Amino acid sequence: MSGRACAVPVRLGIKRRRKLGQIIAAGTSPQRLVLRARIVLLAAGGMTNAQIARQLGCSVAVTRTWRGRFVICGIPGLFDKPRSGRPETHGPSARLAVIAVATSVPPEGEPQWSRPLIAGHLRGRGLAISASMDPPPGTVLISVDEKTGIQAKSRRHPEIPARPGRDARREFGYVRHGTISVLAAMNVTAGEVIAERIDRNDSATFTRFLAMLDQMTPPHLRICLIMDNGSSHTSRATRAWLAAHPRFSVTYTPKHASWLNMIGQWFGVLTRRLLRRGDFTSRDDLEAKITAFTIRHNKNARPYKWSYDADAEHARYLERHPQPEPPHAALPEAA
């Protein structure tokens, strides 16, 4: 006997084979689960552990583990077992306080409770629950962008508020009252925002907004703009205006990467906290509520913290998409 362990045979019925195919085809399946399903399918096709490892770019030990686990536990054995997780940070009293606030009527001007709002409310009662770039000296960093086509719409019937044991209920039908567009600028280092309604998203509107920023900014400071490559930002008229105002300098975000602009993060907060669940009876009502939201934001404005980690994201990408190893060059023969 060679003493070498034989690969465990794998046999698949029609239902199991179909289920494994669904796991592989689903875009939401974790890549580690997809790898395990591929191992089982190749094993059922008669391949050895070494052959499967070479084809899928994993180790023989990984292939052997999931092949054996499938034979013993079936498809459920391919999934990770639930873990206990970290210990709870807050006790039952704190959790009940959060639930009580979340199911109460939100503050005036807020369509729903958010985590920062709940934390601030509880902090005022003595219960604490936790929920950039540095410009050169003498320079203010301004992030600028537009949000167009914001819908003013109201529900046909009033919302039924949430109560313990039941979520809030909303009528799906709504009435449209038109749309508005907003041009906004954020002081990146302070987090404060200026937002105004615009009728046209063109060069004339944009340069008037820049002129307002010019007047509002102390004259001894240079202004560094961060903006995308929108047509009103790169037009001949805008470039001419910027050339005539040398205190302005511009940094354009890469194409298809406007999410790098910090004002886009504020627009996301505006959407989640006001626009998505808000009720607006007219375009003027929508404008007034956006203005009120901006004023409340500026009272407690803080700079956004940039948390994107390129190295970590690249490592996750490589984990999801294993790269084939380069072929090894043959060693030259000795003379």
Secondary structure by P-SEA (a helix, b strand, c coil): ccccccccbbbbcaaaaaaaaaaaacccccaaaaaaaaaaaaaaacccaaaaaaaacccaaaaaaaaaaaaccccccccccccccccccccaaaaaaaaaaaacccccccccccaaaaaaaaaaacbbbbccccccccbbbbbbbbbcccccccccccccccccccccccccbbbbccbbbbbbcccccccbbbbbbbccccaaaaaaaaaaaaaaccccbbbbbbbccccccccaaaaaaaaacccbbbbbcccccccccaaaaaaaaaaaccccccccccaaaaaaaaaaaaaaaaabbbbbbbcccaaaaaaaaaaaccccccccccccccc
